[in-house]
Structure formats: C-alpha cells, structure tokens
C-alpha cells in the first residue's frame, strides 16, 4: 500500500512538471502557431539562475524568484530578437528559427559557463521525507505537487480574470479580431512568451531540486517529453497540455514501477508505444484544441 | 470624415480592389454594394488595417494606410467583420469586455456595457453563456455590440444580414438605422441591396474592384442598372 501511494505521488509530481512545460509550449503555440524548440533553454537559463543565486547565498526562496525572472527575461528576449521579425513567416520558418535559437543558446551556455554540470546544492530540508501516517513521502515530490497546483491555479486565474488573459484566450481563436478590438498584437504575444517563461522557471526549479545540478543540455529531455505530452493532449489546447503531462508522468512511473527488471531498460519504448496507441485511437489528442483560426 | 482615393488591395497575384475613390461624411450611412468578390470586404479590411493596401485613406485628415489594426481601432474606427467572428469559447461578457477594454476603463466601460445590454436585451439574458452557443442572429448582435463597446465614431459593418432569418434581418437593419441617431457614422457592406439602400443616404456599386455607379440611396434603388444587376427585379 505504501509503495503504491509513493508511486502515485511520484507520478503526480513528475506529471506536474511535464504539465507545466507542455502548458508553456501550448500557450505560445495557441497564439503564435510556433512550436518553440528553445523552450528547454528557458529551463536551462532558470537552472543557471538558481545556480548563481544560490552560489551567492541568496537563499532558496529568492533563488527561485531569480530563476523565474531569468526564464521570463530570456523568453521575452528571444521573442523580441528572434520571433517578432519572423512573425509573418510560415510554420517551417518559425520551426527553423526556434531550432536556431535553441542551438545558439546551448552553445553560449557551453562556452560561456561550462560544458560540465554545475552542482546546485539544495537545503537539506528538501532531501527528507514526511511521515503521513500511512506512507513516507519525499519532500521534493510533495513540493512539486504543491508548486504545480499553485502555478496551474495562478494561470487559470490570470487567463479568466484579467483583460490580457482574456485577450490571450481570444487570440488563440481569432488573432485578427483581437487586433480589431485595439489590443496590441505585440503585447499579447509578449505576455504569452512571459507566461511560458514563468512555467519553464517553476519546472526548472523542480527539476533541479531532484537532480541537484544544472548543465547546458538540462532542458532537452524534459522539454522533449513535454512535446510528447502536448501532442497526447491535443496540441494548442491548454487543458489538453495539462492532461497530456499527467498521462505521460503516470505512464513513466507505472512502467518504472511495474515492468520486470529484465525489460526495464526499454521503459521509454513501452511508454512511447502506449503514446502511439493513444494517438492511433485519438489522432487529435485527448482534448482536441478548439482553434477557430482564420487566414 | 472618411475619404478614400485610389485604393488598391492586392493579395499576391490577385488584385481585389483596383482603384477606388469614395467618401463618407459625418453622420451618414453609406453602403457599398456588389456581387461576391467585387472587393467590398477587402475595402473594409483595408480601412481597418487588416488588408495590404495602397492609395490614400484619410480619416479626419489622418492617413490610415500603414497603421496597424490596433492603432486604427484607437482612432475610433470599428469593424464588425463578415461572418460575425465572435470568440466562440469566450462568454458574452468576455466578448464585450475585449471590445472596450483598450478604449476606456472603470465607470465609463461599465456604463457602455450597460448601454449595450439595454440596446440588446438578448445579450443580458445570455451574459454568462459562451458566444459559440448563441444563434446566428444573437451572434450578430454580439458582434455589433462588441464593436460599439469601443464607442467608435465610424462603424464599418460587413454583411451584417448574412445568413440570418428575415425577421432577424429586419431587427438588424432597424438597429443600424438607430445607431445613426447616436451620432455614429456607418459604412455598410451588403449583398441585400434593397435593405441597404433603404436605410442608406448614399451608395456605391462595385464591380470587379471598381466603382461603376454611385448616388443617393433611393435613386440607386430606382436605377435600371442596379435593379437589373443586384436587385434581381
């Protein structure tokens, strides 16, 4: 029973990280039609933010804020420098631009900071576990679940109860008409990138808290998983991205926990096999995005 | 108020508007008539900043070509686009909010919203519903109300009667005529030439991106060319 609950917590916490990242991809995709392959580098930037802030003894709460700010600043910078000039480009042009941004940033990290991983020491309190009576649960998975819930709730409030948030939901349906209302396109797009930066920053903290280090390729694997999650969910839909993230987290943890040791090395093959099965059954994803996009 | 000189709109190889000249004076209802593909929608899109245009468009002596749609909206011009294009997943309340949020805030925004809900009682009933669940006529009311939320001085209406039941069409045209009483100048694009000329002060007939005929509303309605070509009389 305890084993089962622990695995459940692991699944929710891992799924939460994927959900945050997939959501960041979906927010940008729904508005700009861009699949941002540089999203992983936003995570990496946030990781280095944590590394430097903790390195100068700023304390974890402030370090987390620094990490999120770093990711938001980078998101706004790449939007302004790389994507805004390409606004009228087609899907292929945008895709190549995001690949280029991703590679440039990675090389900058490798040559400007270090190609090797840098240790990010976490407070010892995070390493422990909490006895809930029926099970011992790690502090980090619990923290992940809380942080994910707070981020998702905050985003929901933002999208529902602010003018900019409402404009973002409208822009996902019909961007031209949003502009006809006098709402500046550049502002809506910049806010979408900023939101994706916040989500990447939170995810980066949770990821680094588990691994204890940051390296130039840190964002690659989790964001690759987040693409899978976003596609399972139905690319572009926000609810779908969250659902896809949790489904992928559950699949990975379930395979990890229940596959026999002999075939455990093929875990990812099993997970992706199930993903393919889901897409065969539901080609549009679990919750197809409603985009009323017009030319 | 609005003057258009030598307006051309080109999408790639296709020239949709081939040199238009027309004017709209303060307080007028002017209609652009013509068959499908005559360039009516492109003309409105060019004024609103959505279509790539050349020539000169002046609104109160300011040149509009080259401005972005959001800048033109702030100069008190609103376009209610063809096909209504309400935001289907947003509520009626949210659709209205976005219409006015960039133009005024607080009490002024609330007062305008109240005015709209009084003008369109059906929107008050449906206030918390998603716009996508509204009927075609209700969506058209919402689209017009959303445009009016910005308190425009010039309203561009693109095919407001398209796809609506005759009874609703009556309502829409009565409403448009009423907007003039509020001091809003209107440029109306319509396929329903009879109804449009009935409320319009003046009209222009477009054929293949050019103006072929112009005149006062009633006179145009009587002219043989219009009757033959557009009124199917």
Interface residues (C-beta under 8 A of the other chain):
Chain A: X163 X166 X167 X169 X170 X173 X174 X176 X177 X178 X179 X180 X181 X182 X183 X184 X185 X290 X292 X294
Chain B: X48 X49 X50 X68 X69 X70 X73 X74 X78 X79 X81 X85 X87 X88 X89 X90 X94 X95 X97 X98 X99 X101 X102 X103 X146 X150
